[in-house]
Amino acid sequence: MSTVSSVTFDEPIDHRASNSMKRGVVVAILTPEQTVAEPPPMRVADTDFRALRPRFSALVAVEAACRYGEAWLEALLSHLRANHEHFIESINGQGRCLSVLPSDSLYHARMGCQGLGMDAGTSHDFMRAKARHRIGKGQKFGRSGHGYMRVNPGCPRATVEGAIVRLKSALVGRSVEKDVAARWESTVPSRLTNSRGQRRSISRWS
């Protein structure tokens, strides 16, 4: 199996060379039989100070952002805050199954799923199958994230509305399923015996 190693050099660079050569980086493919006596130096030659000379378009973009970007930024922040608050109010008004915590991060809404009575994997599958959401698992943010999911409200309002509708529909469907199961369990003893008190075998939905 071959390995890839970066080798650097410090000689003056020919500007007619390829872009990778201009950066002073050469990629070498080493076979298992080949060994490197010592690791290559972690330096890249920049003899003509290219790092201090960005592209012209980058300079124009930075100037435009600094001169005219404040109004756009304020409009964006207002939109994100409104999305966040609307999502919190809509989900928290559905009962105790789901709860969204307030957050200073406008691209990160932490939604608690403990009320679903599921473990992390099952609740994640429920969101994908029933609510049709691919929501980030909270446990990837550390131990305190267990039982939570990460929702990103940084999107158009129509997308947030669609997410809320699907979540509500999934919760209603789960509530109906639980009610049906509860009614079934309450009638099991009478269904398992016939009129003479003999036990009989029946299907779940008979």
C-alpha positions as CSV (number, residue, x, y, z in Angstrom):
1,M,0.0,0.0,0.0
2,S,1.4,3.4,-1.0
3,T,1.6,6.4,1.3
4,V,1.6,10.1,0.4
5,S,4.1,12.4,1.8
6,S,4.5,16.2,1.3
7,V,8.1,17.4,0.6
8,T,8.9,21.1,0.7
9,F,11.8,23.1,-0.8
10,D,13.1,26.6,-0.3
11,E,14.8,27.4,-3.6
12,P,13.5,30.3,-5.8
13,I,10.4,29.2,-7.6
14,D,10.0,29.3,-11.4
15,H,6.8,31.3,-12.0
16,R,6.2,29.3,-15.2
17,A,5.7,26.2,-13.1
18,S,2.4,24.7,-12.1
19,N,0.3,26.1,-9.2
20,S,1.4,23.3,-6.9
21,M,5.1,24.0,-7.7
22,K,4.5,27.7,-7.1
23,R,3.3,26.9,-3.6
24,G,6.6,25.0,-3.1
25,V,5.0,21.7,-2.4
26,V,5.8,18.4,-4.1
27,V,3.7,15.3,-3.5
28,A,5.7,12.0,-3.6
29,I,4.2,8.5,-3.7
30,L,6.2,6.2,-1.5
31,T,6.0,2.4,-1.7
32,P,6.2,0.2,1.5
33,E,9.8,-0.6,0.7
34,Q,10.8,3.0,0.7
35,T,11.5,4.8,4.0
36,V,12.0,8.4,4.9
37,A,15.1,8.9,7.1
38,E,13.5,12.0,8.8
39,P,10.2,13.8,8.4
40,P,10.2,16.6,5.8
41,P,10.3,20.2,7.1
42,M,6.9,21.7,7.6
43,R,7.6,24.8,5.6
44,V,6.4,26.2,2.3
45,A,8.5,28.5,0.3
46,D,7.0,32.0,-0.4
47,T,9.9,33.9,-1.7
48,D,7.8,36.6,-3.4
49,F,5.3,37.2,-0.5
50,R,2.2,35.9,-2.4
51,A,0.4,35.5,0.9
52,L,0.3,39.3,1.3
53,R,-1.1,39.8,-2.2
54,P,-4.7,38.5,-2.4
55,R,-6.7,38.4,-5.6
56,F,-8.2,41.7,-6.8
57,S,-11.7,40.3,-6.4
58,A,-11.1,39.5,-2.7
59,L,-10.1,43.2,-2.1
60,V,-13.3,44.4,-3.8
61,A,-15.4,41.9,-1.8
62,V,-13.9,43.0,1.5
63,E,-14.4,46.7,0.7
64,A,-18.0,46.1,-0.3
65,A,-18.8,44.2,2.9
66,C,-17.3,46.9,5.1
67,R,-18.9,49.8,3.2
68,Y,-22.3,48.4,2.4
69,G,-22.8,45.2,4.4
70,E,-24.2,46.5,7.7
71,A,-27.8,46.8,6.4
72,W,-27.6,43.3,5.0
73,L,-26.2,41.9,8.2
74,E,-28.9,43.6,10.3
75,A,-31.6,42.2,8.0
76,L,-30.1,38.7,8.3
77,L,-29.9,38.8,12.1
78,S,-33.5,40.0,12.3
79,H,-34.6,37.2,10.0
80,L,-32.7,34.6,12.0
81,R,-34.0,35.8,15.4
82,A,-37.6,35.7,14.1
83,N,-37.1,32.2,12.8
84,H,-35.7,31.1,16.1
85,E,-38.4,32.6,18.2
86,H,-41.2,31.3,15.9
87,F,-39.8,27.8,16.0
88,I,-39.5,27.9,19.8
89,E,-43.1,29.1,20.3
90,S,-44.5,26.6,17.8
91,I,-42.8,23.5,19.2
92,N,-43.1,24.4,22.9
93,G,-46.8,24.9,22.4
94,Q,-47.3,21.2,21.5
95,G,-47.1,19.8,25.0
96,R,-44.2,18.1,26.8
97,C,-43.0,15.7,24.0
98,L,-40.6,18.3,22.6
99,S,-39.1,21.4,24.0
100,V,-36.8,24.0,22.4
101,L,-34.4,25.8,24.7
102,P,-33.6,29.5,24.2
103,S,-30.1,30.0,22.7
104,D,-27.8,32.9,21.8
105,S,-26.6,30.9,18.7
106,L,-29.0,31.8,15.9
107,Y,-27.9,28.8,13.8
108,H,-28.3,26.3,16.6
109,A,-31.6,25.5,18.3
110,R,-31.4,22.7,20.9
111,M,-34.6,20.7,20.9
112,G,-35.2,18.3,23.9
113,C,-36.7,15.0,22.9
114,Q,-36.8,13.3,26.4
115,G,-40.6,13.6,26.4
116,L,-40.8,11.1,23.5
117,G,-39.7,8.3,25.8
118,M,-37.2,7.0,23.3
119,D,-33.4,6.5,23.4
120,A,-31.2,8.7,21.2
121,G,-31.1,6.3,18.2
122,T,-34.8,5.6,18.2
123,S,-35.8,9.2,18.5
124,H,-33.4,10.0,15.6
125,D,-35.0,7.3,13.5
126,F,-38.5,8.6,14.4
127,M,-37.5,12.1,13.2
128,R,-36.3,10.7,9.9
129,A,-39.1,8.3,9.2
130,K,-42.1,10.1,10.6
131,A,-41.2,13.8,10.5
132,R,-38.9,13.5,7.5
133,H,-36.1,15.5,9.2
134,R,-32.4,14.9,9.2
135,I,-31.6,16.6,12.5
136,G,-28.2,16.5,14.1
137,K,-27.8,14.3,17.2
138,G,-27.2,16.3,20.3
139,Q,-24.7,13.8,21.8
140,K,-22.0,14.9,19.4
141,F,-21.8,18.1,21.3
142,G,-20.8,16.3,24.5
143,R,-22.4,14.5,27.4
144,S,-24.8,17.4,28.0
145,G,-26.3,17.0,24.5
146,H,-27.8,13.5,25.2
147,G,-31.6,13.6,24.8
148,Y,-31.4,16.7,22.5
149,M,-31.3,17.3,18.8
150,R,-29.7,20.2,16.9
151,V,-32.1,22.1,14.6
152,N,-30.8,24.9,12.3
153,P,-33.4,27.7,11.8
154,G,-31.0,29.6,9.6
155,C,-33.1,29.1,6.4
156,P,-36.1,30.7,4.7
157,R,-39.3,31.0,6.8
158,A,-41.2,28.7,4.5
159,T,-38.6,25.9,5.3
160,V,-39.2,26.5,9.0
161,E,-42.9,26.4,8.6
162,G,-42.7,23.1,6.7
163,A,-40.5,21.6,9.4
164,I,-43.0,22.7,12.1
165,V,-45.9,21.1,10.2
166,R,-44.2,17.8,9.8
167,L,-43.1,17.7,13.4
168,K,-46.7,18.4,14.5
169,S,-48.0,15.7,12.2
170,A,-45.5,13.2,13.5
171,L,-46.4,13.9,17.1
172,V,-50.1,13.6,16.4
173,G,-49.5,10.3,14.7
174,R,-47.5,9.0,17.6
175,S,-50.2,10.1,20.0
176,V,-52.9,8.2,18.0
177,E,-50.7,5.1,17.9
178,K,-50.2,5.2,21.7
179,D,-54.0,5.6,22.2
180,V,-54.7,2.6,20.0
181,A,-52.1,0.5,21.8
182,A,-53.5,1.5,25.2
183,R,-57.1,0.5,24.1
184,W,-55.8,-2.8,22.8
185,E,-54.0,-3.6,25.9
186,S,-57.1,-2.9,28.0
187,T,-59.1,-5.4,26.0
188,V,-56.5,-8.2,25.8
189,P,-57.8,-10.3,28.8
190,S,-61.4,-10.5,27.3
191,R,-60.1,-11.3,23.9
192,L,-57.9,-14.1,25.0
193,T,-60.8,-16.3,26.3
194,N,-64.0,-17.5,24.6
195,S,-67.5,-17.6,26.1
196,R,-66.6,-20.9,27.9
197,G,-63.5,-19.4,29.5
198,Q,-61.1,-21.3,27.2
199,R,-57.9,-19.6,26.0
200,R,-57.8,-19.0,22.3
201,S,-55.2,-17.7,19.8
202,I,-56.0,-14.5,17.9
203,S,-54.1,-12.0,15.8
204,R,-53.3,-8.5,17.1
205,W,-55.9,-6.8,15.0
206,S,-58.7,-9.4,15.1
